[in-house]
Amino acid sequence: MGGFQLSAGHWEDLMSADYTACGVGVYAVRVSEDRFNTYICVLTLDKLYGADAA
């Protein structure tokens, strides 16, 4: 999350009251005995796309 906090645009989107849900996905690939490459995806969802959408 530190990377997102350091990015003003990403952090503003994550903290926006316009979004009602957030999903986080992490995919890790072992590249050596003690090292992984990780890929992170954060998805913010507008309330219009939620279960309560009309």
HTML snippet that shows the backbone in 3Dmol.js (N, CA, C, O; Angstrom):
<script src="https://3Dmol.org/build/3Dmol-min.js"></script>
<div id="view" style="width:600px;height:400px;position:relative"></div>
<script>
const pdb = `
ATOM      1  N   MET A   1       0.819  -1.199   0.000  1.00  0.00           N
ATOM      2  CA  MET A   1       0.000   0.000   0.000  1.00  0.00           C
ATOM      3  C   MET A   1       0.857   1.255   0.000  1.00  0.00           C
ATOM      4  O   MET A   1       0.391   2.326  -0.387  1.00  0.00           O
ATOM      5  N   GLY A   2       2.085   1.134   0.423  1.00  0.00           N
ATOM      6  CA  GLY A   2       2.951   2.308   0.457  1.00  0.00           C
ATOM      7  C   GLY A   2       3.098   2.965  -0.903  1.00  0.00           C
ATOM      8  O   GLY A   2       3.112   4.192  -1.007  1.00  0.00           O
ATOM      9  N   GLY A   3       3.208   2.145  -1.957  1.00  0.00           N
ATOM     10  CA  GLY A   3       3.317   2.685  -3.302  1.00  0.00           C
ATOM     11  C   GLY A   3       2.078   3.466  -3.703  1.00  0.00           C
ATOM     12  O   GLY A   3       2.178   4.508  -4.350  1.00  0.00           O
ATOM     13  N   PHE A   4       0.916   2.967  -3.323  1.00  0.00           N
ATOM     14  CA  PHE A   4      -0.328   3.672  -3.637  1.00  0.00           C
ATOM     15  C   PHE A   4      -0.440   4.975  -2.846  1.00  0.00           C
ATOM     16  O   PHE A   4      -0.929   5.980  -3.361  1.00  0.00           O
ATOM     17  N   GLN A   5       0.012   4.953  -1.602  1.00  0.00           N
ATOM     18  CA  GLN A   5      -0.037   6.164  -0.788  1.00  0.00           C
ATOM     19  C   GLN A   5       0.889   7.240  -1.337  1.00  0.00           C
ATOM     20  O   GLN A   5       0.605   8.431  -1.212  1.00  0.00           O
ATOM     21  N   LEU A   6       1.999   6.822  -1.946  1.00  0.00           N
ATOM     22  CA  LEU A   6       2.943   7.787  -2.489  1.00  0.00           C
ATOM     23  C   LEU A   6       2.513   8.350  -3.837  1.00  0.00           C
ATOM     24  O   LEU A   6       3.064   9.349  -4.299  1.00  0.00           O
ATOM     25  N   SER A   7       1.537   7.718  -4.462  1.00  0.00           N
ATOM     26  CA  SER A   7       1.012   8.206  -5.735  1.00  0.00           C
ATOM     27  C   SER A   7      -0.265   8.997  -5.453  1.00  0.00           C
ATOM     28  O   SER A   7      -1.301   8.420  -5.124  1.00  0.00           O
ATOM     29  N   ALA A   8      -0.184  10.310  -5.583  1.00  0.00           N
ATOM     30  CA  ALA A   8      -1.330  11.168  -5.239  1.00  0.00           C
ATOM     31  C   ALA A   8      -2.593  10.758  -5.994  1.00  0.00           C
ATOM     32  O   ALA A   8      -3.673  10.714  -5.404  1.00  0.00           O
ATOM     33  N   GLY A   9      -2.478  10.462  -7.272  1.00  0.00           N
ATOM     34  CA  GLY A   9      -3.651  10.078  -8.059  1.00  0.00           C
ATOM     35  C   GLY A   9      -4.264   8.773  -7.615  1.00  0.00           C
ATOM     36  O   GLY A   9      -5.484   8.671  -7.490  1.00  0.00           O
ATOM     37  N   HIS A  10      -3.425   7.756  -7.371  1.00  0.00           N
ATOM     38  CA  HIS A  10      -3.939   6.462  -6.922  1.00  0.00           C
ATOM     39  C   HIS A  10      -4.578   6.593  -5.541  1.00  0.00           C
ATOM     40  O   HIS A  10      -5.668   6.073  -5.307  1.00  0.00           O
ATOM     41  N   TRP A  11      -3.905   7.279  -4.639  1.00  0.00           N
ATOM     42  CA  TRP A  11      -4.414   7.397  -3.277  1.00  0.00           C
ATOM     43  C   TRP A  11      -5.731   8.179  -3.249  1.00  0.00           C
ATOM     44  O   TRP A  11      -6.648   7.841  -2.501  1.00  0.00           O
ATOM     45  N   GLU A  12      -5.812   9.219  -4.066  1.00  0.00           N
ATOM     46  CA  GLU A  12      -7.050  10.001  -4.137  1.00  0.00           C
ATOM     47  C   GLU A  12      -8.206   9.124  -4.619  1.00  0.00           C
ATOM     48  O   GLU A  12      -9.309   9.203  -4.080  1.00  0.00           O
ATOM     49  N   ASP A  13      -7.961   8.299  -5.622  1.00  0.00           N
ATOM     50  CA  ASP A  13      -9.004   7.385  -6.098  1.00  0.00           C
ATOM     51  C   ASP A  13      -9.407   6.390  -5.020  1.00  0.00           C
ATOM     52  O   ASP A  13     -10.596   6.142  -4.822  1.00  0.00           O
ATOM     53  N   LEU A  14      -8.435   5.818  -4.321  1.00  0.00           N
ATOM     54  CA  LEU A  14      -8.751   4.830  -3.285  1.00  0.00           C
ATOM     55  C   LEU A  14      -9.544   5.432  -2.125  1.00  0.00           C
ATOM     56  O   LEU A  14     -10.374   4.753  -1.521  1.00  0.00           O
ATOM     57  N   MET A  15      -9.292   6.689  -1.816  1.00  0.00           N
ATOM     58  CA  MET A  15      -9.946   7.327  -0.683  1.00  0.00           C
ATOM     59  C   MET A  15     -11.232   8.071  -1.066  1.00  0.00           C
ATOM     60  O   MET A  15     -11.905   8.628  -0.199  1.00  0.00           O
ATOM     61  N   SER A  16     -11.569   8.083  -2.335  1.00  0.00           N
ATOM     62  CA  SER A  16     -12.737   8.815  -2.811  1.00  0.00           C
ATOM     63  C   SER A  16     -14.032   8.243  -2.240  1.00  0.00           C
ATOM     64  O   SER A  16     -14.217   7.026  -2.201  1.00  0.00           O
ATOM     65  N   ALA A  17     -14.913   9.115  -1.805  1.00  0.00           N
ATOM     66  CA  ALA A  17     -16.221   8.691  -1.292  1.00  0.00           C
ATOM     67  C   ALA A  17     -17.119   8.181  -2.414  1.00  0.00           C
ATOM     68  O   ALA A  17     -18.169   7.598  -2.141  1.00  0.00           O
ATOM     69  N   ASP A  18     -16.726   8.389  -3.671  1.00  0.00           N
ATOM     70  CA  ASP A  18     -17.516   7.916  -4.805  1.00  0.00           C
ATOM     71  C   ASP A  18     -17.444   6.404  -4.976  1.00  0.00           C
ATOM     72  O   ASP A  18     -18.275   5.815  -5.666  1.00  0.00           O
ATOM     73  N   TYR A  19     -16.462   5.782  -4.357  1.00  0.00           N
ATOM     74  CA  TYR A  19     -16.298   4.341  -4.476  1.00  0.00           C
ATOM     75  C   TYR A  19     -16.760   3.660  -3.195  1.00  0.00           C
ATOM     76  O   TYR A  19     -16.513   4.143  -2.090  1.00  0.00           O
ATOM     77  N   THR A  20     -17.433   2.535  -3.367  1.00  0.00           N
ATOM     78  CA  THR A  20     -17.993   1.838  -2.210  1.00  0.00           C
ATOM     79  C   THR A  20     -17.318   0.496  -1.939  1.00  0.00           C
ATOM     80  O   THR A  20     -17.604  -0.148  -0.930  1.00  0.00           O
ATOM     81  N   ALA A  21     -16.427   0.070  -2.829  1.00  0.00           N
ATOM     82  CA  ALA A  21     -15.770  -1.217  -2.637  1.00  0.00           C
ATOM     83  C   ALA A  21     -14.394  -1.175  -3.274  1.00  0.00           C
ATOM     84  O   ALA A  21     -14.131  -0.389  -4.185  1.00  0.00           O
ATOM     85  N   CYS A  22     -13.534  -2.029  -2.781  1.00  0.00           N
ATOM     86  CA  CYS A  22     -12.178  -2.110  -3.306  1.00  0.00           C
ATOM     87  C   CYS A  22     -11.759  -3.578  -3.294  1.00  0.00           C
ATOM     88  O   CYS A  22     -11.935  -4.272  -2.292  1.00  0.00           O
ATOM     89  N   GLY A  23     -11.209  -4.041  -4.405  1.00  0.00           N
ATOM     90  CA  GLY A  23     -10.680  -5.395  -4.475  1.00  0.00           C
ATOM     91  C   GLY A  23      -9.188  -5.332  -4.709  1.00  0.00           C
ATOM     92  O   GLY A  23      -8.707  -4.483  -5.459  1.00  0.00           O
ATOM     93  N   VAL A  24      -8.457  -6.222  -4.073  1.00  0.00           N
ATOM     94  CA  VAL A  24      -7.005  -6.256  -4.232  1.00  0.00           C
ATOM     95  C   VAL A  24      -6.610  -7.669  -4.621  1.00  0.00           C
ATOM     96  O   VAL A  24      -6.987  -8.639  -3.963  1.00  0.00           O
ATOM     97  N   GLY A  25      -5.847  -7.772  -5.701  1.00  0.00           N
ATOM     98  CA  GLY A  25      -5.333  -9.064  -6.135  1.00  0.00           C
ATOM     99  C   GLY A  25      -3.819  -9.043  -6.122  1.00  0.00           C
ATOM    100  O   GLY A  25      -3.206  -8.047  -6.508  1.00  0.00           O
ATOM    101  N   VAL A  26      -3.212 -10.129  -5.684  1.00  0.00           N
ATOM    102  CA  VAL A  26      -1.751 -10.232  -5.657  1.00  0.00           C
ATOM    103  C   VAL A  26      -1.357 -11.555  -6.315  1.00  0.00           C
ATOM    104  O   VAL A  26      -1.896 -12.613  -5.990  1.00  0.00           O
ATOM    105  N   TYR A  27      -0.417 -11.471  -7.239  1.00  0.00           N
ATOM    106  CA  TYR A  27       0.113 -12.650  -7.911  1.00  0.00           C
ATOM    107  C   TYR A  27       1.623 -12.642  -7.704  1.00  0.00           C
ATOM    108  O   TYR A  27       2.287 -11.656  -8.025  1.00  0.00           O
ATOM    109  N   ALA A  28       2.165 -13.720  -7.177  1.00  0.00           N
ATOM    110  CA  ALA A  28       3.601 -13.788  -6.901  1.00  0.00           C
ATOM    111  C   ALA A  28       4.235 -14.919  -7.699  1.00  0.00           C
ATOM    112  O   ALA A  28       3.683 -16.016  -7.784  1.00  0.00           O
ATOM    113  N   VAL A  29       5.394 -14.646  -8.282  1.00  0.00           N
ATOM    114  CA  VAL A  29       6.139 -15.633  -9.047  1.00  0.00           C
ATOM    115  C   VAL A  29       7.521 -15.778  -8.418  1.00  0.00           C
ATOM    116  O   VAL A  29       8.247 -14.797  -8.262  1.00  0.00           O
ATOM    117  N   ARG A  30       7.876 -17.011  -8.060  1.00  0.00           N
ATOM    118  CA  ARG A  30       9.203 -17.249  -7.470  1.00  0.00           C
ATOM    119  C   ARG A  30      10.252 -17.138  -8.569  1.00  0.00           C
ATOM    120  O   ARG A  30      10.162 -17.816  -9.592  1.00  0.00           O
ATOM    121  N   VAL A  31      11.239 -16.289  -8.355  1.00  0.00           N
ATOM    122  CA  VAL A  31      12.322 -16.137  -9.329  1.00  0.00           C
ATOM    123  C   VAL A  31      13.635 -16.719  -8.822  1.00  0.00           C
ATOM    124  O   VAL A  31      14.572 -16.907  -9.597  1.00  0.00           O
ATOM    125  N   SER A  32      13.705 -16.998  -7.546  1.00  0.00           N
ATOM    126  CA  SER A  32      14.843 -17.698  -6.961  1.00  0.00           C
ATOM    127  C   SER A  32      14.400 -18.250  -5.611  1.00  0.00           C
ATOM    128  O   SER A  32      13.251 -18.073  -5.207  1.00  0.00           O
ATOM    129  N   GLU A  33      15.307 -18.911  -4.924  1.00  0.00           N
ATOM    130  CA  GLU A  33      14.972 -19.540  -3.635  1.00  0.00           C
ATOM    131  C   GLU A  33      14.332 -18.568  -2.648  1.00  0.00           C
ATOM    132  O   GLU A  33      13.402 -18.937  -1.931  1.00  0.00           O
ATOM    133  N   ASP A  34      14.822 -17.327  -2.605  1.00  0.00           N
ATOM    134  CA  ASP A  34      14.338 -16.380  -1.604  1.00  0.00           C
ATOM    135  C   ASP A  34      13.807 -15.077  -2.203  1.00  0.00           C
ATOM    136  O   ASP A  34      13.740 -14.054  -1.521  1.00  0.00           O
ATOM    137  N   ARG A  35      13.430 -15.122  -3.483  1.00  0.00           N
ATOM    138  CA  ARG A  35      12.970 -13.883  -4.127  1.00  0.00           C
ATOM    139  C   ARG A  35      11.740 -14.144  -4.991  1.00  0.00           C
ATOM    140  O   ARG A  35      11.654 -15.148  -5.698  1.00  0.00           O
ATOM    141  N   PHE A  36      10.791 -13.210  -4.914  1.00  0.00           N
ATOM    142  CA  PHE A  36       9.564 -13.289  -5.705  1.00  0.00           C
ATOM    143  C   PHE A  36       9.363 -11.986  -6.463  1.00  0.00           C
ATOM    144  O   PHE A  36       9.716 -10.916  -5.968  1.00  0.00           O
ATOM    145  N   ASN A  37       8.804 -12.071  -7.651  1.00  0.00           N
ATOM    146  CA  ASN A  37       8.251 -10.907  -8.324  1.00  0.00           C
ATOM    147  C   ASN A  37       6.765 -10.893  -8.001  1.00  0.00           C
ATOM    148  O   ASN A  37       6.093 -11.919  -8.112  1.00  0.00           O
ATOM    149  N   THR A  38       6.259  -9.757  -7.610  1.00  0.00           N
ATOM    150  CA  THR A  38       4.837  -9.672  -7.270  1.00  0.00           C
ATOM    151  C   THR A  38       4.140  -8.667  -8.168  1.00  0.00           C
ATOM    152  O   THR A  38       4.712  -7.650  -8.560  1.00  0.00           O
ATOM    153  N   TYR A  39       2.917  -8.969  -8.478  1.00  0.00           N
ATOM    154  CA  TYR A  39       2.068  -8.117  -9.293  1.00  0.00           C
ATOM    155  C   TYR A  39       0.815  -7.820  -8.487  1.00  0.00           C
ATOM    156  O   TYR A  39       0.160  -8.736  -7.991  1.00  0.00           O
ATOM    157  N   ILE A  40       0.484  -6.555  -8.355  1.00  0.00           N
ATOM    158  CA  ILE A  40      -0.649  -6.151  -7.528  1.00  0.00           C
ATOM    159  C   ILE A  40      -1.646  -5.394  -8.391  1.00  0.00           C
ATOM    160  O   ILE A  40      -1.273  -4.520  -9.173  1.00  0.00           O
ATOM    161  N   CYS A  41      -2.902  -5.736  -8.240  1.00  0.00           N
ATOM    162  CA  CYS A  41      -3.984  -5.053  -8.946  1.00  0.00           C
ATOM    163  C   CYS A  41      -4.995  -4.566  -7.917  1.00  0.00           C
ATOM    164  O   CYS A  41      -5.450  -5.336  -7.071  1.00  0.00           O
ATOM    165  N   VAL A  42      -5.342  -3.300  -7.993  1.00  0.00           N
ATOM    166  CA  VAL A  42      -6.360  -2.733  -7.103  1.00  0.00           C
ATOM    167  C   VAL A  42      -7.507  -2.238  -7.968  1.00  0.00           C
ATOM    168  O   VAL A  42      -7.301  -1.483  -8.918  1.00  0.00           O
ATOM    169  N   LEU A  43      -8.695  -2.661  -7.636  1.00  0.00           N
ATOM    170  CA  LEU A  43      -9.881  -2.284  -8.388  1.00  0.00           C
ATOM    171  C   LEU A  43     -10.834  -1.541  -7.466  1.00  0.00           C
ATOM    172  O   LEU A  43     -11.232  -2.068  -6.427  1.00  0.00           O
ATOM    173  N   THR A  44     -11.198  -0.335  -7.834  1.00  0.00           N
ATOM    174  CA  THR A  44     -12.209   0.397  -7.073  1.00  0.00           C
ATOM    175  C   THR A  44     -13.522   0.315  -7.826  1.00  0.00           C
ATOM    176  O   THR A  44     -13.550   0.430  -9.051  1.00  0.00           O
ATOM    177  N   LEU A  45     -14.596   0.120  -7.108  1.00  0.00           N
ATOM    178  CA  LEU A  45     -15.907  -0.056  -7.719  1.00  0.00           C
ATOM    179  C   LEU A  45     -16.834   1.084  -7.351  1.00  0.00           C
ATOM    180  O   LEU A  45     -16.987   1.421  -6.176  1.00  0.00           O
ATOM    181  N   ASP A  46     -17.441   1.666  -8.345  1.00  0.00           N
ATOM    182  CA  ASP A  46     -18.425   2.711  -8.140  1.00  0.00           C
ATOM    183  C   ASP A  46     -19.709   2.076  -7.614  1.00  0.00           C
ATOM    184  O   ASP A  46     -20.036   0.947  -7.980  1.00  0.00           O
ATOM    185  N   LYS A  47     -20.426   2.777  -6.775  1.00  0.00           N
ATOM    186  CA  LYS A  47     -21.649   2.225  -6.191  1.00  0.00           C
ATOM    187  C   LYS A  47     -22.671   1.834  -7.237  1.00  0.00           C
ATOM    188  O   LYS A  47     -23.543   1.011  -6.961  1.00  0.00           O
ATOM    189  N   LEU A  48     -22.587   2.413  -8.461  1.00  0.00           N
ATOM    190  CA  LEU A  48     -23.535   2.069  -9.517  1.00  0.00           C
ATOM    191  C   LEU A  48     -23.363   0.640  -9.998  1.00  0.00           C
ATOM    192  O   LEU A  48     -24.282   0.078 -10.593  1.00  0.00           O
ATOM    193  N   TYR A  49     -22.194   0.036  -9.749  1.00  0.00           N
ATOM    194  CA  TYR A  49     -21.934  -1.321 -10.205  1.00  0.00           C
ATOM    195  C   TYR A  49     -22.178  -2.357  -9.110  1.00  0.00           C
ATOM    196  O   TYR A  49     -22.008  -3.553  -9.347  1.00  0.00           O
ATOM    197  N   GLY A  50     -22.566  -1.927  -7.940  1.00  0.00           N
ATOM    198  CA  GLY A  50     -22.763  -2.835  -6.819  1.00  0.00           C
ATOM    199  C   GLY A  50     -24.084  -3.581  -6.893  1.00  0.00           C
ATOM    200  O   GLY A  50     -24.863  -3.390  -7.827  1.00  0.00           O
ATOM    201  N   ALA A  51     -24.331  -4.426  -5.909  1.00  0.00           N
ATOM    202  CA  ALA A  51     -25.549  -5.222  -5.850  1.00  0.00           C
ATOM    203  C   ALA A  51     -26.792  -4.366  -5.712  1.00  0.00           C
ATOM    204  O   ALA A  51     -27.882  -4.798  -6.085  1.00  0.00           O
ATOM    205  N   ASP A  52     -26.649  -3.151  -5.180  1.00  0.00           N
ATOM    206  CA  ASP A  52     -27.802  -2.269  -4.965  1.00  0.00           C
ATOM    207  C   ASP A  52     -28.100  -1.368  -6.156  1.00  0.00           C
ATOM    208  O   ASP A  52     -28.968  -0.500  -6.068  1.00  0.00           O
ATOM    209  N   ALA A  53     -27.392  -1.559  -7.274  1.00  0.00           N
ATOM    210  CA  ALA A  53     -27.594  -0.697  -8.439  1.00  0.00           C
ATOM    211  C   ALA A  53     -28.996  -0.891  -9.002  1.00  0.00           C
ATOM    212  O   ALA A  53     -29.520  -2.004  -9.046  1.00  0.00           O
ATOM    213  N   ALA A  54     -29.580   0.204  -9.425  1.00  0.00           N
ATOM    214  CA  ALA A  54     -30.955   0.143  -9.968  1.00  0.00           C
ATOM    215  C   ALA A  54     -30.938  -0.341 -11.391  1.00  0.00           C
ATOM    216  O   ALA A  54     -31.992  -0.458 -12.016  1.00  0.00           O
TER     217      ALA A  54
END
`;
const viewer = $3Dmol.createViewer("view");
viewer.addModel(pdb, "pdb");
viewer.setStyle({}, {cartoon: {color: "spectrum"}});
viewer.zoomTo();
viewer.render();
</script>
